[in-house]
């Protein structure tokens, strides 16, 4: 009797299991979708090296560079930095579509020093993309060459003052006059216009002018900037006791 009861119970359990509706079974959780990171912004300059050619000293130049969004999503230029305050970029903060370009207006101040090589750089910063740079190359024209641009002063106790001359010569052969020497540390200057002029330093005036470390020469040449001559002061030897 007991054996038959166990058999009936077992059959009942098997019947209940086999009769379960699949719809009643728990629904498995859907797989978690993978998180795709936002694509970083990527820009390139259409011209990695921009040549401004020869610039006139002290004359600003404004030009336009183009940057392209080579990513597949719209991107913004967050910032553009330059390696010199003489190079100032201006740009739009509007999003740039994939494959589109944007203009960057650049103002470059070459400075007053003649005959120097220009080598500047601007760099785009945007999102998590690596910085992208454009090099700016050029030169500053020499209008009036002069020299020496650095001279040595006589010692304080030196009685016989040296003759020190600064020679100026226009590169284009245009006659000019020297309009000023500031501070006034030069002997009288011939007012006759010429393509080549000579300034002689008056060391007596230099001493009475509190021994300035430099002086500036101005001319009436239409394109020449003021020219600076630096003065290295003599090292005084210690006197014996």
SVG drawing of the C-alpha trace seen along z (x, -y; Angstrom):
<svg xmlns="http://www.w3.org/2000/svg" viewBox="-2 -120 99 122">
<polyline fill="none" stroke="black" stroke-width="0.4" points="0.0,0.0 2.8,-2.4 4.6,-1.6 1.6,-2.3 1.1,-5.7 4.7,-6.7 4.2,-5.8 1.0,-7.9 2.8,-10.9 5.7,-10.6 3.4,-10.4 1.6,-13.5 4.8,-15.5 6.0,-14.4 2.6,-15.3 2.7,-18.8 6.2,-19.4 5.4,-18.2 2.3,-20.3 3.9,-23.7 3.1,-26.5 6.3,-27.9 4.7,-31.4 4.8,-31.0 8.5,-30.6 10.6,-33.7 11.7,-35.9 15.4,-36.2 16.8,-39.7 17.8,-41.4 21.6,-41.8 23.0,-45.2 23.9,-47.3 27.5,-48.2 28.3,-51.9 30.0,-53.5 32.1,-56.5 31.6,-59.7 34.0,-60.1 36.7,-62.7 37.0,-65.8 39.7,-65.8 40.9,-68.8 43.6,-69.3 45.0,-72.5 44.6,-72.6 48.1,-74.2 50.3,-72.7 53.0,-75.3 51.8,-78.8 54.2,-81.2 53.7,-84.9 56.7,-85.8 58.6,-89.0 57.0,-91.4 57.7,-95.1 58.9,-95.9 56.2,-97.1 53.4,-96.4 50.7,-94.0 49.5,-91.3 46.0,-89.7 45.5,-86.4 43.2,-83.4 44.0,-79.7 41.5,-76.9 40.9,-74.0 38.9,-70.9 36.8,-68.6 37.9,-65.1 35.7,-63.2 32.3,-61.8 30.4,-64.1 30.1,-67.9 32.9,-69.4 33.7,-72.7 37.1,-74.4 37.4,-75.0 40.5,-77.1 43.4,-78.1 46.7,-79.1 49.8,-80.7 53.4,-80.6 53.7,-84.4 51.5,-87.3 52.4,-88.7 50.2,-86.1 46.5,-86.5 43.9,-84.0 40.2,-84.6 37.8,-81.8 34.1,-80.7 32.7,-78.7 29.9,-77.2 30.0,-73.4 31.8,-72.4 30.1,-69.6 32.0,-66.5 34.2,-67.2 33.5,-70.9 36.2,-73.7 36.2,-76.8 38.2,-80.0 40.7,-81.1 41.7,-84.8 45.3,-85.4 46.9,-88.8 50.7,-88.7 52.9,-91.5 56.4,-91.1 57.9,-93.6 60.4,-96.3 63.6,-94.4 64.8,-94.1 66.2,-91.1 64.9,-88.5 63.3,-85.1 59.7,-84.6 58.8,-81.2 55.5,-81.0 53.0,-78.4 49.3,-78.2 47.6,-75.1 43.9,-74.0 42.5,-72.5 39.2,-70.6 37.6,-68.0 39.8,-65.0 41.5,-65.1 45.3,-65.6 46.4,-69.2 46.9,-70.1 49.4,-72.8 50.2,-75.0 53.6,-76.6 53.9,-80.2 57.1,-81.1 58.4,-84.3 60.9,-87.1 61.2,-90.7 62.7,-93.0 65.8,-95.1 65.1,-98.7 68.1,-100.5 70.9,-98.3 73.0,-99.7 75.8,-98.6 77.2,-97.9 73.9,-97.4 75.8,-96.9 78.7,-98.9 81.0,-99.1 81.1,-102.2 84.3,-103.6 85.2,-103.0 84.2,-105.7 87.8,-106.7 88.8,-106.6 89.9,-110.1 90.6,-109.5 87.2,-108.8 87.0,-106.5 85.5,-107.4 82.5,-105.2 80.5,-105.4 77.2,-103.9 76.8,-103.5 73.4,-103.5 72.7,-102.6 69.5,-102.3 69.1,-99.0 67.0,-100.5 69.5,-103.4 66.9,-106.0 68.5,-109.1 67.3,-109.8 67.9,-112.0 68.4,-111.1 65.6,-112.8 66.5,-112.0 68.8,-110.1 67.1,-109.4 68.5,-110.0 70.6,-112.7 74.0,-111.0 75.3,-111.8 77.5,-114.5 76.0,-117.0 74.5,-115.1 74.9,-116.3 71.3,-117.2 72.0,-116.5 69.9,-113.5 72.1,-110.6 71.8,-106.9 74.6,-106.4 74.8,-108.2 77.2,-108.1 76.4,-108.8 79.2,-109.4 78.5,-108.7 79.2,-111.6 80.4,-109.7 80.4,-112.9 76.7,-113.4 76.2,-109.7 77.8,-110.1 75.7,-113.2 72.5,-111.4 72.8,-108.9 74.5,-106.4 71.5,-104.8 71.8,-101.2 70.6,-101.9 69.6,-104.7 67.2,-104.8 67.8,-106.2 64.9,-107.5 65.0,-108.5 62.7,-109.9 63.0,-106.9 59.3,-106.0 59.6,-102.3 62.4,-102.2 61.5,-101.5 63.4,-103.1 66.7,-101.3 68.1,-100.5 71.7,-100.4 72.5,-98.7 75.4,-99.9 77.4,-97.4 78.8,-99.2 82.5,-98.7 83.4,-96.4 85.3,-98.3 88.4,-96.6 88.7,-96.6 91.4,-99.0 94.2,-97.9 94.2,-99.0"/>
</svg>
